[in-house]
Amino acid sequence: MGEAEALLLDRSLRFSEHETALEQGWLLAEMEQRFGYGLDELARRFDRSVSWVSRRLALVELLPEAIQQQVREGKISAHVAMKYLVPAARINLEDCQRMAAAFAQHHCDTRQAGQLYAAWRGGSPVIRQRLLDEPALFFKAQRQAAPRATAAPAAELLRDLEMAASDCEPCHPATGGRGCRGDGWPATRSRAAPDRTPGKPTSPSGRENPAGARAAC
């Protein structure tokens, strides 16, 4: 058995099958450094995708020890760290650390972390500074905006229903219920047919011809 295989066997015996992403990242980094394995070889040996390997290596190679500790303690999920803190670290390590502190302080789930990261990623340097200075203000604004966003489709539906009701004529027995289909939605209106009263020939335009006159062909 080679040294690399022995290392894999040893780690598999010492760790449960529910290894954390950090534990996987440490093992991958050790094999990368000791044996010079590249991403493709690591992916083959672990029977995983190259992307899976790359994300876990970035977790332990790009993020500072302080953030890794927050992940170990469960203050930040490994998924959030890989998806948002790793790319932030590639752009600005100091901002990444401040963003991690905000995630931990406000117990951010994936959606909330994604909102803050997206706002930071798309903002100017001044906006980024303001977001990380006052993350609580940002999250408060997001909570206040959420009810308005969910209410908009309901309001649009109500307007559609009101318009449909205004188009529906009253269904009186005297009219034979011509105003609607009977299910509350307006009946389809057809174009009024020209008067075809016997004895009153009409032209193709619908106007009466002189008495008995033949319409021009």
HELIX and SHEET records of a PDB file:
HELIX    1   1 GLU A    3  ARG A   14  1                                  12    
HELIX    2   2 ALA A   21  PHE A   35  1                                  15    
HELIX    3   3 LEU A   39  PHE A   46  1                                   8    
HELIX    4   4 VAL A   50  GLU A   61  1                                  12    
HELIX    5   5 GLU A   65  ARG A   72  1                                   8    
HELIX    6   6 ALA A   78  VAL A   80  1                                   3    
HELIX    7   7 ALA A   81  LEU A   85  3                                   5    
HELIX    8   8 VAL A   86  ILE A   91  1                                   6    
HELIX    9   9 LEU A   93  GLN A  105  1                                  13    
HELIX   10  10 THR A  110  GLY A  122  1                                  13    
HELIX   11  11 PRO A  125  ASP A  133  1                                   9    
HELIX   12  12 PRO A  135  ASP A  167  1                                  33    
HELIX   13  13 PRO A  173  THR A  175  5                                   3    
END                                                                             
